[in-house]
Each structure stands twice: as C-alpha cells, then as structure tokens.
Amino acid sequence: MSLLIVGSVALDTIETPAGRADRALGGSASYAALASRLFAPTAILGVVGEDFPLEYVALLHGAGIDTAGLETVPGGKTFHWAGRYHPNMNARDTLLTEINVLGTHHPAVPEPLRGSDFLFLANTSPELQLQTLSEMRRPRLVLADTMNLWIETQREAVWRLIAQTDVMLINESEAQMLCDTASLVRAGRLMLEGGAKRVIIKKGEHGCLMLTRETLFTAPAFPLETVCDPTGAGDSFAGAYLGFLAQAGSLEEPAHRAAIAAATALASYNCEEFGVGRLARLTREEVTARAEALREMTRFDGVGPA
Amino acid sequence: MSLLIVGSVALDTIETPAGRADRALGGSASYAALASRLFAPTAILGVVGEDFPLEYVALLHGAGIDTAGLETVPGGKTFHWAGRYHPNMNARDTLLTEINVLGTHHPAVPEPLRGSDFLFLANTSPELQLQTLSEMRRPRLVLADTMNLWIETQREAVWRLIAQTDVMLINESEAQMLCDTASLVRAGRLMLEGGAKRVIIKKGEHGCLMLTRETLFTAPAFPLETVCDPTGAGDSFAGAYLGFLAQAGSLEEPAHRAAIAAATALASYNCEEFGVGRLARLTREEVTARAEALREMTRFDGVGPA
C-alpha cells in the first residue's frame, strides 16, 4: 500500500528550555514522512526554495522517502518558521513566519502519485486540501489536519473538508473552537455528524481521543520524564498512524487503535531530541517496544466482585 | 476491613454553567465517604456547627456511613465554601471561604476508630494530618491529599507527610509546584524518593498517573459529553480508590489499578449531577459497568508485525 503526504517542507528555528536549533529541517510533511516510512512506502508532495539545503533532501531520500514530488521553486525561498517554547513545553510563541514559496506555489499532484492508497492532507488552507483531494483517484483512506487560523478565517471550508475526510485529526483547542463546546466528546460527535467517518482529537501530553459513530477510544501520551522539543509531535503522530494502517491489512477498529499506539510511541521519541534527528534513525522495533510498554502502562483488570 | 476518612464536612454554594446550589452538603469527607461506602464499611471524622442540617447527617447515615465521629461544636458554624466554575469547568473561582469551626476545632481520633485498617487524610494542614496519623494504630494503608495553600505555606511539613504516606494523592499543578518541575513523571519520582510508597497525580479531565518505584500506570478520565458539577470529583475518586482497595484482598499493583478504574468511573458519575446527589444513590453495579466500559475504551492490541 502506497502513502502520499501533502504538506510543508520547512526550515525551523526553534528555542526550547533545552536548547536551540537554527534553520533545521522541519515542516509537516518532513515529520509525517519520516514517521510513516517506517511502516509503508511513502512519497511527499511539497515545495521548497533554492535555499533549501541539499543535505536535507538527502536525509529524506536516505530514509527511503520518495522525494520526486518535492518541487524547488527557482528564485524562491523556503518556508521558514521560528518559535520559542514556554518552560512547560505545552505552549509556544511564534516569533517569525516567512511563508515564502508556500504562499505562491501549490503543486498539483503528479500523475504517478494520484493513485496513492493512503493520503495525509497536512495542515494548510482547506481549499487547497480539497483541491489536492479532487486530483486524487479514490484513495482508500484520507487523513486531514487543520489549524485555528483556518477555523477562524475559512470555517465553512473546514466543514467541507471534514465532510470528505475519512479521519479528521484536530487539536483539542481547535476542536473546541470549531464546534463551540468545551466537551471533546461532543465536539467529536459534531464532526462525525459533519461527515467524518472517524475523528481523532489530539490532547498533546494528555494523549488523544478517537471517535466513530459506534466507538470511543482514549489513549494517553507516553509519559516522558524529559521533553526536549515537541515540534512535529502531531505530524509524526499522523504519519505513524497512517503508515501503520497502510501496512495493517485491516481498517477495522482494532487496527486503528494499534495505529494510535504506534503513533503515540513514535511521537514520544520525536519529543526526546531536537528537530527530526531522532525520527531519522528510529527503527520500527523501537516503536514496537515502546507501544508494548504503553500497553503495559494502561492495562487493568475488571473491577467486578471476584 | 474498616475505613476511616478524616476531612471536612461542609456547606457548599456552587455555581456552574449548568446551574446553582445553595449550602448543599459538601466537604472532602462527605464526598469521599459516599464513594468508599459502596465498597467497605466507612466512618468519618470531622466537625460541623450547630447550623448543620440534620437531614445531611441523615443522608450520610442512611448511606451506611458511621457518623459517630462527626462532632457538632456548640454555638459553632459549619465550614462554608462558595465557588463559581468557569465555562469549561476546568477552573473555578472561590467566592467565599468561611472556615468557621474548621479553624478552631480539630477532633482527636476516638478510640474505636484508632484501629481502622485504611485511612484517608483528606486535604487539611499537613501538621494536622500528621497529628491524626500519630493517633492511629498501624493502619494497613494511608492515603493523603494536600493542596497548593500548604505547599506555599508549609512545604517542609508536606514533605514530612509524604514521608509517612503509603499513597500520596496530588493534583497535577500542585505536584509541579511542590517538585518545581513541569514533568509529572519527574515530580512523581521525587515524591517517591521523598518516602511515599506510591504517588497518584490527578489530572482532572485528563485522568491520572500512578507511580511506584517499579511501575507506572496511566488512566484516562471517563469521557463525558456533559459535565454538570465537578465539585468533589477528587475526593470521591480518593474514597472509591481506598474503598476498593479495602475490599480487594490484595495490595499488589493489579488491585491498585482496578481501584483507579473504579475510582475513575465513580468520579465521572459524581460530575454528572450537582453536589452529592448522584453519589448518594449510586450502586456498585453502576460503577462496575462504567469501569468495564472504560476498559473497553482503553484496550488495544500489540503493534508488532502480525
């Protein structure tokens, strides 16, 4: 099963209490692809500028990712994001957003990638996400992410995206904003009514909630003693989830839950080092081991009378 | 196995987006005892004033709770707390705290209760908690709670309490404050180093984390679509946890995990109605059913290659 990730490939300047990185490889597609490639053949679609270091392309390519869809805009500059995390790592301030080529170029899906089986529409304008989706032949599963900016400025288009999405992935605060409720269960159910077949609400260090019309699954994050850099946690989570599903041979509830466990484990590794460093050398065996540890940490027996 | 709960019996005036209650039965001991009595014979130790309604005593007594240790101070007034919850129910403002008899009377443990097997030292000054503990013969398990006020004003005494506690129960933000770290895993380990045999960090709607030197368990809250009144959720959680352990016939890790599941289920019922109303008519079968539902919501298979 083939997997296509459409998202940003970026340069990230990050400050956390643990240190600093300058113009490191970043972007939703980079994180998601470095995660999914552990499970399934992965291609990315994105644009960068002429300033994008060749070594970053080599890193992605060396990790087994199909980078043919990574377009370089002549004379253009790569999307650059700079942010500083708060001491508790749960919030961050954006210091700089240089949209650059992301604001002017939206790549069409090349013919060889239109038949991809699994599709991740990482965060961008919902209109662009819908346009990409319209260029695909019938993917088996579409996962979409969004952000507060689009909920504030293009809410109606976000709902149109949800209506065409198999799995809607959204942050806790964004779900509350979109659905105008503090209750995540209610927000999830409203998105299901809006047409998503499945909703995953990400709660950062508190894990996630996954809902369908028939099921509800709640998973903790993997408890970490030290968080170095949470950048890309959500996107690597998404990539691992989709990659795991692509190789699972099933799209039933147990496969989705195992995919969440794998994604939770993988995202926790991502937080333990700056940037994409840990993902780039992560193995599937390490993910399996941590997911198994998570299973041990969440297991309990029935409470009925003995 | 007998269970003693030492804490406040109060009058609560509560406003939430869902409604309002005036001078309702409240207090840590009331909530904890109404929870634990579903599992084990429960006695409370506390003080009220002459204004404490007889119907509230009748409610506790009618629920099977031993109220012989509930002392009425002649001419005194009952502890009265008034608070208003924020729209998302995750935070509240205290509008009024009339300490009244709680500030002047600290009951000694009556002789018949000194041999209780399980003890819950609900939140009060750590010096008073330690005094109560010194009056007990060797209880099999001591559970203690605290709050930010004591961490700010009597931090050293909080650590002395922790050193003598089997299970330390503490809120997320209080654990972070006490241990000066954003990491809950690190905070838990510091409290274990401080002498607690087990630490439970409560995360409200995000569930809890339970640590020993050898184990780590993470449990979600039971996902609710509607929260009516979270008052007493932590204390009813504590009571159910201790009550479940008292009847479990084991103090090994699986018993503690099942106790957390029962406590999680019970606390979720508590949040669905104002005050103690739901707890007063809750059945053990309802708790078991919801704990089983929680188990179904958290279960997942291994992620290793098939």
Chai-1 contact restraints between the chains, C-beta under 6 A:
chainA,res_idxA,chainB,res_idxB,connection_type,confidence,min_distance_angstrom,max_distance_angstrom,comment,restraint_id
A,N88,B,A182,contact,1.0,0.0,6.0,A-B,restraint_1
A,A182,B,N88,contact,1.0,0.0,6.0,A-B,restraint_2
A,S183,B,E225,contact,1.0,0.0,6.0,A-B,restraint_3
A,V185,B,P223,contact,1.0,0.0,6.0,A-B,restraint_4
A,V185,B,E225,contact,1.0,0.0,6.0,A-B,restraint_5
A,R186,B,E225,contact,1.0,0.0,6.0,A-B,restraint_6
A,H206,B,H206,contact,1.0,0.0,6.0,A-B,restraint_7
A,L216,B,M297,contact,1.0,0.0,6.0,A-B,restraint_8
A,F217,B,M297,contact,1.0,0.0,6.0,A-B,restraint_9
A,T218,B,P220,contact,1.0,0.0,6.0,A-B,restraint_10
A,T218,B,P223,contact,1.0,0.0,6.0,A-B,restraint_11
A,T218,B,M297,contact,1.0,0.0,6.0,A-B,restraint_12
A,T218,B,T298,contact,1.0,0.0,6.0,A-B,restraint_13
A,P220,B,T218,contact,1.0,0.0,6.0,A-B,restraint_14
A,P223,B,V185,contact,1.0,0.0,6.0,A-B,restraint_15
A,P223,B,T218,contact,1.0,0.0,6.0,A-B,restraint_16
A,E225,B,S183,contact,1.0,0.0,6.0,A-B,restraint_17
A,E225,B,V185,contact,1.0,0.0,6.0,A-B,restraint_18
A,E225,B,R186,contact,1.0,0.0,6.0,A-B,restraint_19
A,P254,B,D301,contact,1.0,0.0,6.0,A-B,restraint_20
A,R257,B,F300,contact,1.0,0.0,6.0,A-B,restraint_21
A,A258,B,F300,contact,1.0,0.0,6.0,A-B,restraint_22
A,A258,B,D301,contact,1.0,0.0,6.0,A-B,restraint_23
A,A258,B,V303,contact,1.0,0.0,6.0,A-B,restraint_24
A,A261,B,F300,contact,1.0,0.0,6.0,A-B,restraint_25
A,A261,B,V303,contact,1.0,0.0,6.0,A-B,restraint_26
A,A262,B,V303,contact,1.0,0.0,6.0,A-B,restraint_27
A,T288,B,V303,contact,1.0,0.0,6.0,A-B,restraint_28
A,T288,B,G304,contact,1.0,0.0,6.0,A-B,restraint_29
A,A291,B,V303,contact,1.0,0.0,6.0,A-B,restraint_30
A,M297,B,L216,contact,1.0,0.0,6.0,A-B,restraint_31
A,M297,B,F217,contact,1.0,0.0,6.0,A-B,restraint_32
A,M297,B,T218,contact,1.0,0.0,6.0,A-B,restraint_33
A,T298,B,T218,contact,1.0,0.0,6.0,A-B,restraint_34
A,T298,B,T298,contact,1.0,0.0,6.0,A-B,restraint_35
A,F300,B,R257,contact,1.0,0.0,6.0,A-B,restraint_36
A,F300,B,A258,contact,1.0,0.0,6.0,A-B,restraint_37
A,F300,B,A261,contact,1.0,0.0,6.0,A-B,restraint_38
A,D301,B,P254,contact,1.0,0.0,6.0,A-B,restraint_39
A,D301,B,A258,contact,1.0,0.0,6.0,A-B,restraint_40
A,V303,B,A258,contact,1.0,0.0,6.0,A-B,restraint_41
A,V303,B,A261,contact,1.0,0.0,6.0,A-B,restraint_42
A,V303,B,A262,contact,1.0,0.0,6.0,A-B,restraint_43
A,V303,B,T288,contact,1.0,0.0,6.0,A-B,restraint_44
A,V303,B,A291,contact,1.0,0.0,6.0,A-B,restraint_45
A,G304,B,T288,contact,1.0,0.0,6.0,A-B,restraint_46
